Amino acid sequence: MAQLQADELLYIPNRKRLTHDRLDAGDGQKVLHLFYGEVELIFDEPDIAPLGEKLLQVEQFQASDAMAWSDGAPHSWEKIRDLLEMLMEQRVLRRVSEAPTGRTAVSYPERLGDVPAGREPLTFGGHDNRCPVLTEQAFGRAFELSNLEVVVPVYRVAHPALDADGRQVGENNVAPRTLFLDLPTVRKQCHYAGSRYQSELPMNVTAMKAMARQWPELLSLTEQFRRAFLARMPPRTPGVLTAGELHMQVVCTLASVGYVLVRGVDPARNGELDSGLSAMFRLIDGVRLVTNDLVREAPEQPVTAQTIMDYAERHAVFHGPHGVCAGPPALINEYMQVMTGATPAPIDVQPDIAARLGDLDAALDYGLLGQRVESVVRFLGASQGLLHERLRAAFAGHLPRTALQEFVEAPIDVARYPLLRDDFPLVETYQREIKLSRWLFARLGEAFPGALQGTSLDELAALDPTEQATSQRRLAEFFAHGLPGDKAVAEPLCGEVAGVAASAFALERRCLRVVEREQAMLNQRLRRANHPLTGADLAAFTRPRNGPPMAETLARGLGVSVTSHAASTVLSHGESSLTLKD
């Protein structure tokens, strides 16, 4: 980029993308934050704060004019040039001389183009026994319908289903992608002010028009479900909605639509799902993207409709991998007011939510228990991640290097584990996931007073020291003497590897017992049969989010076969084997 000259004219392209907020800097002072698409500019230095304020007012200016944007003496040209060039690199500013001439019409294809021709419309459901085949294709491991929620979070269960309008509930965001149909869809460039204004990614106009036709109906269904949820899970502080409470409500709303499809008796057939339920799902699924982040920051923080919308703008939540939110701002605001209980829905639609779901209480249980299951599995995955980091530290600088060391020290990043959150350093990511899982598991347990034993994941993680010492001793002997010479683990590493493995396997068995118990309760409410689980089942969920489980690390590094059930863990290599129990 050529150096900026003082007499050049600059402008803000797509100016309607520019939004702002004044956020607390931590000392009681409000600091101006400008948001332009995914770019955030923070004007926390007093001498440049006036520049940020001026950018909110002007559309075009001469570069040298910015020298006077000060509450004191004018800025030097060198300082202003550096600041303006930084904004040009971020594409917030552009030279007028480089502005495109005329407006180019933007068109988008009807399909995304990433689905094989002739894909059959399939979904998880109770009418056939396709769940093992579909989960095998999507996750590399077959699951019976009775354990679907272990690998597919309850808020995604309805994604691939077709509603009565012939559209997939999850639209372009269907997960897993092996079930995405890529149906013909009208897409247009967004012209709503804010971070999505004239984004390169389009709006889904087909979905927007369908929801507009059902607008009063879906508002009413959302309100009816909110009232039912709050009757079951009232807020701890009357009149105050927290991020965690809203997140649980949102996930239960989404899960209720999945409930209709996967219950054991009279499930909805693919293509027959009530279109009002699917519309309710599509809108609140966007809110989940915000609450999913807010609940990780602080589940007890109060939220309102406005704070949710502001967060979505600031953090580009209106942007997805395949498009931007299609909702007009006025309708988004109306929806958020109803969804949070600030204003009532315009009608009280019939058939009501209870009639459409068939058993509203069972649908609520499905969402609540499904979240409990997910919190336990996430807790296990993050705990195993911390144990893996403990092994990494033990192997640091160790010579001679071994195959086990290579696998222990292999990078854990998004490139290899695509669902890993990378907002924070790896260890902190695991610690935050564990903290959130503890909170959710305990808070959700309050919906089942007297019915659930052990509402604390801390109790789950409190391993018996005597049992652990015995398991560590037996594992150390197995690693040192039960393996061939080229695989045997020598001291000083053998004791640490055995200690980490003992903790990982004991925790895995405990989590298996809790998940099987929660799934049994869930299946009872859905009138489905039960099937036992293994550690490999839980790993299908945890691996892409947290990295390799201990069984995989040992299998690849030592050639050891590991099979875990709720009652035991069996390690074997050739004719040598070891069984661990609690």
C-alpha positions as CSV (number, residue, x, y, z in Angstrom):
1,M,0.0,0.0,0.0
2,A,1.4,3.4,-1.0
3,Q,2.0,5.8,1.9
4,L,-1.0,8.0,2.7
5,Q,-0.6,11.6,1.7
6,A,-2.1,14.5,3.7
7,D,-4.3,15.8,0.9
8,E,-5.9,12.5,0.0
9,L,-9.6,12.0,0.6
10,L,-10.7,9.0,2.6
11,Y,-14.2,7.5,3.2
12,I,-15.8,4.6,5.1
13,P,-17.0,2.0,2.6
14,N,-20.3,0.3,3.4
15,R,-20.7,2.8,6.2
16,K,-23.9,1.2,7.5
17,R,-21.7,-1.6,8.9
18,L,-20.2,0.8,11.4
19,T,-21.8,0.4,14.8
20,H,-20.6,1.5,18.3
21,D,-21.0,1.0,22.0
22,R,-19.5,2.5,25.1
23,L,-18.3,-0.2,27.4
24,D,-17.0,-0.2,31.0
25,A,-13.2,-0.2,31.0
26,G,-13.1,-1.8,34.5
27,D,-12.5,1.5,36.3
28,G,-16.0,2.9,35.9
29,Q,-15.0,4.8,32.8
30,K,-16.9,4.3,29.5
31,V,-14.7,3.6,26.5
32,L,-15.8,4.0,22.9
33,H,-15.7,0.8,20.9
34,L,-16.4,0.9,17.1
35,F,-17.4,-2.3,15.3
36,Y,-17.0,-2.7,11.6
37,G,-17.9,-6.2,10.4
38,E,-15.6,-8.4,12.5
39,V,-13.2,-5.5,13.3
40,E,-13.3,-4.0,16.7
41,L,-11.6,-0.6,17.4
42,I,-11.1,0.5,21.0
43,F,-10.5,4.1,21.7
44,D,-9.2,3.8,25.3
45,E,-6.5,6.5,25.1
46,P,-7.9,10.0,25.8
47,D,-5.9,11.7,23.1
48,I,-7.3,9.5,20.3
49,A,-10.9,9.2,21.7
50,P,-12.0,12.3,19.7
51,L,-10.9,10.6,16.5
52,G,-13.2,7.7,17.2
53,E,-16.1,10.1,17.9
54,K,-15.5,11.9,14.7
55,L,-15.5,8.7,12.6
56,L,-19.1,8.2,13.8
57,Q,-20.1,11.5,12.2
58,V,-18.2,11.8,8.9
59,E,-18.5,9.8,5.7
60,Q,-15.7,11.4,3.8
61,F,-12.7,13.6,4.9
62,Q,-9.3,14.8,3.9
63,A,-6.6,12.9,5.7
64,S,-5.0,16.0,7.2
65,D,-8.4,17.0,8.8
66,A,-7.9,14.3,11.3
67,M,-5.0,16.1,12.9
68,A,-7.5,18.5,14.4
69,W,-9.7,15.8,15.9
70,S,-8.3,16.3,19.4
71,D,-9.5,17.8,22.7
72,G,-6.1,19.5,23.0
73,A,-3.2,20.4,20.7
74,P,-3.5,19.1,17.2
75,H,-2.0,15.6,16.5
76,S,1.2,15.4,14.5
77,W,0.8,14.3,10.9
78,E,3.1,11.2,11.5
79,K,0.8,10.0,14.3
80,I,-2.4,10.5,12.3
81,R,-1.0,8.9,9.2
82,D,-0.1,5.8,11.1
83,L,-3.5,5.6,12.7
84,L,-5.3,6.1,9.4
85,E,-3.1,3.6,7.5
86,M,-3.9,1.1,10.2
87,L,-7.6,1.7,9.6
88,M,-7.0,1.3,5.9
89,E,-5.3,-2.0,6.4
90,Q,-8.4,-3.1,8.4
91,R,-10.5,-2.0,5.4
92,V,-12.4,0.4,7.7
93,L,-11.1,3.3,5.6
94,R,-10.5,3.6,1.8
95,R,-9.1,6.1,-0.6
96,V,-11.8,7.9,-2.5
97,S,-9.6,7.6,-5.6
98,E,-9.8,3.8,-5.3
99,A,-13.6,3.7,-4.8
100,P,-15.4,1.5,-7.3
101,T,-17.5,3.3,-9.9
102,G,-21.2,2.3,-10.1
103,R,-22.9,-0.5,-8.3
104,T,-22.4,-4.1,-9.3
105,A,-25.3,-6.4,-8.8
106,V,-24.5,-9.3,-6.6
107,S,-26.2,-12.7,-7.3
108,Y,-25.9,-16.0,-5.5
109,P,-26.5,-19.5,-6.7
110,E,-29.5,-21.4,-5.4
111,R,-27.4,-24.1,-3.9
112,L,-24.1,-24.1,-1.9
113,G,-22.8,-26.8,-4.1
114,D,-21.2,-29.1,-1.4
115,V,-23.7,-32.0,-1.5
116,P,-23.5,-35.1,-3.8
117,A,-26.4,-35.3,-6.2
118,G,-29.3,-37.4,-5.2
119,R,-28.7,-37.4,-1.5
120,E,-31.8,-38.9,0.3
121,P,-33.6,-36.8,2.9
122,L,-32.9,-38.6,6.2
123,T,-33.0,-37.7,9.8
124,F,-32.7,-39.2,13.3
125,G,-36.1,-40.6,14.1
126,G,-38.1,-43.3,15.7
127,H,-39.8,-44.7,12.6
128,D,-36.9,-46.8,11.4
129,N,-33.6,-48.1,12.7
130,R,-31.4,-45.8,10.6
131,C,-29.7,-44.0,13.6
132,P,-26.8,-46.5,13.8
133,V,-26.1,-46.1,10.1
134,L,-26.5,-42.3,10.1
135,T,-24.2,-41.8,13.2
136,E,-21.6,-44.2,11.7
137,Q,-21.5,-42.0,8.5
138,A,-21.4,-38.7,10.5
139,F,-19.1,-39.6,13.4
140,G,-17.4,-42.8,12.5
141,R,-19.2,-44.7,15.2
142,A,-22.7,-46.2,15.3
143,F,-25.1,-45.2,18.0
144,E,-28.6,-46.6,18.8
145,L,-31.3,-44.0,19.0
146,S,-31.4,-44.5,22.8
147,N,-27.9,-42.9,23.0
148,L,-28.2,-40.4,20.2
149,E,-27.9,-37.4,22.7
150,V,-24.5,-38.6,23.8
151,V,-23.0,-37.6,20.4
152,V,-25.6,-35.1,19.0
153,P,-26.5,-32.3,21.4
154,V,-30.2,-32.0,22.0
155,Y,-30.3,-28.6,20.3
156,R,-29.1,-30.1,17.1
157,V,-31.2,-33.3,17.0
158,A,-33.9,-31.6,14.8
159,H,-31.5,-29.9,12.4
160,P,-31.7,-32.4,9.5
161,A,-35.5,-33.0,9.6
162,L,-37.8,-31.8,6.9
163,D,-40.8,-29.8,8.1
164,A,-44.3,-29.7,6.5
165,D,-43.0,-27.0,4.0
166,G,-40.3,-29.4,2.7
167,R,-37.4,-27.3,4.3
168,Q,-34.7,-28.7,6.6
169,V,-35.2,-27.3,10.1
170,G,-31.5,-26.3,10.4
171,E,-31.5,-24.7,6.8
172,N,-27.9,-24.1,5.7
173,N,-26.5,-24.8,9.1
174,V,-27.6,-28.4,9.3
175,A,-25.3,-30.6,11.5
176,P,-24.0,-33.2,10.9
177,R,-23.2,-32.2,7.3
178,T,-23.7,-35.7,6.1
179,L,-27.4,-35.1,6.4
180,F,-27.5,-31.6,4.8
181,L,-29.6,-31.5,1.6
182,D,-28.6,-28.2,0.0
183,L,-32.1,-27.4,-1.1
184,P,-32.8,-24.6,-3.7
185,T,-32.7,-21.3,-1.7
186,V,-33.1,-17.7,-2.7
187,R,-30.2,-15.7,-1.4
188,K,-29.6,-12.0,-1.5
189,Q,-27.1,-9.5,-0.2
190,C,-28.0,-8.0,3.1
191,H,-28.9,-4.3,3.2
192,Y,-29.8,-4.0,6.9
193,A,-27.6,-1.6,8.8
194,G,-25.0,-3.2,11.1
195,S,-22.2,-5.7,10.9
196,R,-23.9,-7.7,8.2
197,Y,-24.5,-4.8,5.8
198,Q,-23.5,-5.8,2.3
199,S,-21.6,-8.7,3.6
200,E,-20.0,-11.0,1.0
201,L,-22.2,-13.8,2.5
202,P,-25.9,-13.7,1.6
203,M,-29.1,-13.7,3.5
204,N,-31.4,-16.7,3.3
205,V,-34.5,-15.0,1.8
206,T,-36.5,-18.2,1.5
207,A,-36.3,-18.9,5.2
208,M,-37.0,-15.2,6.0
209,K,-40.2,-15.1,3.9
210,A,-41.4,-18.4,5.4
211,M,-41.0,-17.1,9.0
212,A,-42.6,-13.8,8.1
213,R,-45.7,-15.6,7.0
214,Q,-45.9,-17.3,10.4
215,W,-44.6,-14.4,12.5
216,P,-47.5,-14.0,15.1
217,E,-47.7,-17.8,15.4
218,L,-44.0,-18.4,16.1
219,L,-44.0,-15.5,18.6
220,S,-46.8,-17.1,20.5
221,L,-45.3,-20.5,20.5
222,T,-42.0,-19.0,21.8
223,E,-43.9,-17.3,24.6
224,Q,-45.9,-20.4,25.5
225,F,-42.8,-22.5,25.8
226,R,-41.0,-19.8,27.8
227,R,-43.8,-19.8,30.4
228,A,-43.7,-23.5,30.6
229,F,-39.9,-23.5,31.1
230,L,-40.0,-20.8,33.8
231,A,-42.7,-22.7,35.6
232,R,-40.3,-25.6,35.8
233,M,-37.1,-23.6,36.2
234,P,-38.0,-20.3,37.8
235,P,-35.2,-17.6,37.9
236,R,-33.3,-17.4,41.1
237,T,-33.9,-13.7,41.3
238,P,-37.5,-12.7,40.3
239,G,-37.5,-10.3,37.4
240,V,-33.8,-10.9,36.5
241,L,-32.8,-13.1,33.7
242,T,-29.3,-14.4,33.7
243,A,-27.2,-15.7,30.8
244,G,-27.2,-19.2,32.1
245,E,-31.0,-19.3,32.7
246,L,-31.7,-17.9,29.2
247,H,-29.3,-20.4,27.7
248,M,-31.1,-23.3,29.4
249,Q,-34.4,-22.0,28.1
250,V,-33.1,-21.6,24.6
251,V,-31.6,-25.1,24.5
252,C,-34.8,-26.6,25.9
253,T,-36.9,-24.8,23.2
254,L,-34.7,-26.3,20.5
255,A,-34.7,-29.7,22.2
256,S,-38.5,-29.8,22.3
257,V,-38.6,-29.9,18.5
258,G,-36.1,-32.8,18.5
259,Y,-38.3,-34.5,21.1
260,V,-41.2,-34.8,18.6
261,L,-38.9,-36.6,16.2
262,V,-37.0,-39.1,18.4
263,R,-39.5,-40.1,21.1
264,G,-40.2,-43.8,21.2
265,V,-44.0,-43.6,20.7
266,D,-45.7,-41.8,17.8
267,P,-42.7,-39.8,16.6
268,A,-43.2,-37.3,13.8
269,R,-42.2,-38.6,10.4
270,N,-39.6,-36.8,8.3
271,G,-41.5,-34.2,6.2
272,E,-44.4,-34.0,8.6
273,L,-42.9,-31.8,11.4
274,D,-45.2,-28.9,12.3
275,S,-44.1,-25.8,10.4
276,G,-44.8,-23.6,13.4
277,L,-42.4,-25.6,15.5
278,S,-39.7,-25.5,12.8
279,A,-40.1,-21.7,12.6
280,M,-39.8,-21.4,16.3
281,F,-36.6,-23.5,16.2
282,R,-35.0,-21.5,13.4
283,L,-35.3,-18.1,15.2
284,I,-34.1,-19.3,18.7
285,D,-31.2,-21.2,17.2
286,G,-29.6,-17.9,16.4
287,V,-30.0,-16.8,20.0
288,R,-28.2,-19.9,21.2
289,L,-25.1,-18.8,19.4
290,V,-25.0,-15.7,21.7
291,T,-26.0,-17.5,24.9
292,N,-23.4,-20.2,24.2
293,D,-20.7,-17.6,24.5
294,L,-22.2,-15.5,27.3
295,V,-22.7,-18.5,29.5
296,R,-19.0,-19.3,29.2
297,E,-18.1,-15.8,30.3
298,A,-20.3,-15.7,33.4
299,P,-23.5,-17.8,33.7
300,E,-24.9,-15.6,36.5
301,Q,-24.6,-12.3,34.6
302,P,-27.9,-10.5,34.0
303,V,-29.0,-10.2,30.3
304,T,-31.8,-8.4,28.5
305,A,-33.0,-8.4,24.9
306,Q,-30.8,-5.4,24.2
307,T,-27.7,-6.9,25.6
308,I,-28.2,-10.0,23.5
309,M,-28.6,-8.0,20.3
310,D,-25.6,-5.7,21.2
311,Y,-23.4,-8.8,21.8
312,A,-24.5,-10.3,18.5
313,E,-23.4,-7.1,16.7
314,R,-20.1,-6.7,18.5
315,H,-19.0,-10.3,18.0
316,A,-20.3,-10.9,14.5
317,V,-22.8,-13.5,15.6
318,F,-25.1,-12.4,12.8
319,H,-22.5,-13.9,10.5
320,G,-22.4,-17.7,9.9
321,P,-20.2,-19.9,7.7
322,H,-22.8,-19.9,4.9
323,G,-24.6,-16.6,5.3
324,V,-25.8,-13.8,7.5
325,C,-28.9,-13.4,9.6
326,A,-31.9,-12.5,7.4
327,G,-34.1,-10.9,10.0
328,P,-35.1,-7.2,9.7
329,P,-33.9,-5.3,12.7
330,A,-37.4,-4.3,13.8
331,L,-38.5,-8.0,13.8
332,I,-35.4,-9.1,15.6
333,N,-36.1,-6.6,18.3
334,E,-39.8,-7.7,18.6
335,Y,-38.8,-11.3,18.8
336,M,-36.2,-10.7,21.4
337,Q,-38.6,-8.8,23.5
338,V,-41.1,-11.6,23.4
339,M,-38.5,-14.4,23.9
340,T,-37.1,-12.7,27.0
341,G,-40.6,-11.9,28.4
342,A,-40.2,-8.1,28.1
343,T,-43.4,-7.9,26.0
344,P,-46.3,-10.3,25.3
345,A,-46.8,-12.1,21.9
346,P,-49.5,-10.4,19.7
347,I,-51.7,-13.6,19.7
348,D,-52.3,-16.7,21.7
349,V,-52.1,-19.3,19.0
350,Q,-54.0,-22.5,18.8
351,P,-53.2,-25.4,18.7
352,D,-50.9,-24.4,21.5
353,I,-47.3,-25.6,22.2
354,A,-48.5,-28.4,24.4
355,A,-50.8,-29.8,21.7
356,R,-48.1,-29.6,19.0
357,L,-45.5,-31.3,21.2
358,G,-47.9,-34.0,22.5
359,D,-46.3,-34.1,26.0
360,L,-44.9,-30.7,27.1
361,D,-43.5,-32.1,30.4
362,A,-41.7,-34.9,28.6
363,A,-40.3,-32.4,26.1
364,L,-39.0,-30.2,28.9
365,D,-37.4,-33.3,30.6
366,Y,-35.8,-34.1,27.3
367,G,-34.1,-30.7,27.1
368,L,-33.1,-30.6,30.7
369,L,-31.7,-34.1,30.9
370,G,-30.1,-33.8,27.5
371,Q,-28.1,-30.8,28.7
372,R,-27.1,-32.7,31.8
373,V,-25.7,-35.5,29.6
374,E,-23.8,-33.0,27.5
375,S,-22.4,-31.3,30.6
376,V,-21.0,-34.6,31.9
377,V,-19.4,-35.6,28.6
378,R,-17.9,-32.1,28.2
379,F,-16.6,-32.3,31.7
380,L,-14.9,-35.6,30.9
381,G,-13.4,-34.3,27.7
382,A,-11.9,-31.2,29.3
383,S,-10.7,-33.1,32.3
384,Q,-8.9,-35.6,30.0
385,G,-7.5,-32.6,28.2
386,L,-5.9,-31.4,31.4
387,L,-4.5,-34.8,32.1
388,H,-3.0,-34.9,28.6
389,E,-1.3,-31.6,29.3
390,R,0.1,-33.1,32.5
391,L,1.6,-35.9,30.4
392,R,3.0,-33.3,27.9
393,A,4.8,-31.6,30.8
394,A,6.2,-34.8,32.1
395,F,7.6,-35.7,28.6
396,A,9.1,-32.3,27.9
397,G,12.8,-32.6,26.9
398,H,12.8,-36.4,27.6
399,L,15.4,-38.4,25.7
400,P,15.5,-40.8,24.0
401,R,12.2,-40.0,22.3
402,T,9.6,-42.7,22.0
403,A,6.5,-43.3,19.9
404,L,4.4,-42.5,23.0
405,Q,6.1,-39.2,23.4
406,E,5.4,-38.3,19.7
407,F,1.7,-38.7,20.3
408,V,1.7,-37.0,23.6
409,E,3.5,-34.0,22.2
410,A,1.4,-33.7,19.0
411,P,-0.3,-30.3,18.7
412,I,-3.8,-29.9,19.9
413,D,-5.3,-27.2,17.7
414,V,-8.4,-26.4,15.5
415,A,-6.6,-27.8,12.4
416,R,-6.6,-31.3,14.0
417,Y,-9.6,-31.0,16.3
418,P,-12.1,-28.8,14.4
419,L,-14.6,-28.2,17.3
420,L,-12.0,-27.1,19.8
421,R,-12.6,-23.6,21.1
422,D,-9.6,-21.4,20.7
423,D,-10.7,-18.2,22.4
424,F,-8.2,-18.8,25.2
425,P,-4.9,-20.8,25.8
426,L,-5.5,-24.5,25.8
427,V,-5.3,-25.1,29.5
428,E,-7.6,-22.2,30.3
429,T,-10.1,-23.4,27.7
430,Y,-10.3,-26.8,29.5
431,Q,-10.6,-25.1,32.9
432,R,-13.4,-22.8,31.6
433,E,-15.3,-25.8,30.1
434,I,-15.0,-27.7,33.4
435,K,-16.3,-24.7,35.4
436,L,-19.3,-24.3,33.1
437,S,-20.1,-28.0,33.1
438,R,-20.1,-28.0,36.9
439,W,-22.5,-25.0,36.9
440,L,-24.9,-26.4,34.3
441,F,-25.0,-29.9,35.8
442,A,-25.9,-28.5,39.3
443,R,-28.4,-25.8,38.1
444,L,-30.2,-28.3,35.8
445,G,-30.5,-30.7,38.6
446,E,-32.7,-28.2,40.5
447,A,-35.4,-29.1,38.0
448,F,-35.6,-32.6,39.4
449,P,-35.8,-32.1,43.2
450,G,-35.3,-35.4,45.0
451,A,-35.1,-37.4,41.8
452,L,-31.4,-37.2,41.0
453,Q,-28.5,-38.4,43.1
454,G,-25.2,-36.5,43.0
455,T,-25.9,-33.1,41.6
456,S,-22.3,-32.1,41.7
457,L,-19.6,-32.9,39.2
458,D,-17.1,-32.3,42.0
459,E,-18.4,-35.4,43.7
460,L,-17.9,-37.2,40.4
461,A,-14.3,-36.1,40.1
462,A,-13.4,-37.0,43.8
463,L,-11.5,-40.2,43.1
464,D,-10.6,-42.5,46.0
465,P,-6.9,-42.1,46.8
466,T,-6.5,-45.7,47.9
467,E,-8.1,-47.1,44.8
468,Q,-6.0,-44.7,42.6
469,A,-2.8,-45.7,44.3
470,T,-3.6,-49.4,43.6
471,S,-4.6,-48.7,40.0
472,Q,-1.4,-46.6,39.4
473,R,0.8,-49.4,40.8
474,R,-0.9,-52.1,38.6
475,L,-0.7,-49.9,35.5
476,A,3.0,-49.1,36.1
477,E,3.7,-52.8,36.3
478,F,1.8,-53.4,33.1
479,F,3.5,-50.6,31.2
480,A,7.0,-51.7,32.5
481,H,6.7,-55.5,32.2
482,G,3.5,-56.4,30.3
483,L,4.7,-54.8,27.0
484,P,7.5,-55.8,24.6
485,G,10.8,-54.2,25.2
486,D,10.5,-51.6,22.5
487,K,7.2,-50.4,24.0
488,A,7.9,-50.7,27.7
489,V,7.8,-47.4,29.7
490,A,10.8,-46.9,31.9
491,E,11.1,-44.7,35.0
492,P,11.0,-41.8,35.7
493,L,8.1,-41.6,33.2
494,C,6.4,-44.9,34.0
495,G,5.0,-43.7,37.3
496,E,3.6,-40.5,35.9
497,V,2.1,-42.2,32.8
498,A,0.4,-44.8,35.1
499,G,-0.9,-42.0,37.4
500,V,-2.4,-40.0,34.6
501,A,-3.9,-43.1,33.1
502,A,-5.4,-44.3,36.4
503,S,-7.1,-40.9,36.9
504,A,-8.3,-40.8,33.3
505,F,-9.8,-44.2,33.3
506,A,-11.4,-43.9,36.8
507,L,-13.0,-40.6,35.7
508,E,-14.2,-42.2,32.5
509,R,-15.9,-45.0,34.3
510,R,-17.6,-42.6,36.7
511,C,-18.8,-40.4,33.8
512,L,-20.1,-43.5,32.0
513,R,-22.2,-44.5,35.0
514,V,-23.7,-41.0,35.3
515,V,-24.4,-40.6,31.6
516,E,-26.0,-44.1,31.5
517,R,-28.2,-43.0,34.5
518,E,-29.2,-39.7,32.9
519,Q,-29.8,-41.4,29.5
520,A,-32.0,-44.0,31.3
521,M,-34.1,-41.3,32.8
522,L,-34.3,-39.5,29.4
523,N,-35.2,-42.7,27.6
524,Q,-37.9,-43.5,30.2
525,R,-39.5,-40.1,29.5
526,L,-39.3,-40.7,25.7
527,R,-40.4,-44.4,26.1
528,R,-37.3,-45.7,24.4
529,A,-35.2,-48.8,25.3
530,N,-31.7,-48.4,27.0
531,H,-28.4,-49.6,25.6
532,P,-25.0,-49.5,27.5
533,L,-22.2,-47.1,26.6
534,T,-18.4,-47.4,26.3
535,G,-15.6,-44.9,26.6
536,A,-15.3,-45.0,22.8
537,D,-18.9,-43.7,22.6
538,L,-18.1,-40.7,24.7
539,A,-14.9,-40.1,22.8
540,A,-16.9,-39.6,19.6
541,F,-18.1,-36.4,21.2
542,T,-15.1,-35.3,23.1
543,R,-12.3,-36.0,20.6
544,P,-13.0,-33.2,18.1
545,R,-13.6,-30.8,21.0
546,N,-10.8,-31.6,23.4
547,G,-8.2,-33.7,21.7
548,P,-7.3,-37.4,22.0
549,P,-8.7,-39.4,24.9
550,M,-6.2,-41.4,27.0
551,A,-7.2,-44.7,25.4
552,E,-6.3,-43.3,22.0
553,T,-3.0,-41.9,23.2
554,L,-2.0,-45.2,24.7
555,A,-3.2,-47.2,21.7
556,R,-1.2,-45.2,19.2
557,G,1.9,-44.7,21.4
558,L,2.1,-48.2,23.0
559,G,0.0,-50.4,20.8
560,V,-2.3,-51.1,23.8
561,S,-6.0,-51.9,23.3
562,V,-8.3,-50.2,25.8
563,T,-12.0,-50.9,26.3
564,S,-13.9,-49.0,28.9
565,H,-17.4,-49.7,30.3
566,A,-19.2,-48.3,33.3
567,A,-17.9,-51.1,35.5
568,S,-14.4,-51.7,34.3
569,T,-11.5,-50.7,32.0
570,V,-9.6,-53.5,30.2
571,L,-6.1,-52.9,28.8
572,S,-4.5,-55.6,26.7
573,H,-1.4,-56.2,24.5
574,G,-0.9,-59.6,23.0
575,E,-1.4,-62.1,25.8
576,S,-1.0,-59.5,28.5
577,S,-4.1,-57.8,30.0
578,L,-5.1,-55.7,33.0
579,T,-8.6,-55.0,34.3
580,L,-9.3,-52.0,36.5
581,K,-12.4,-51.5,38.6
582,D,-13.6,-49.1,41.2
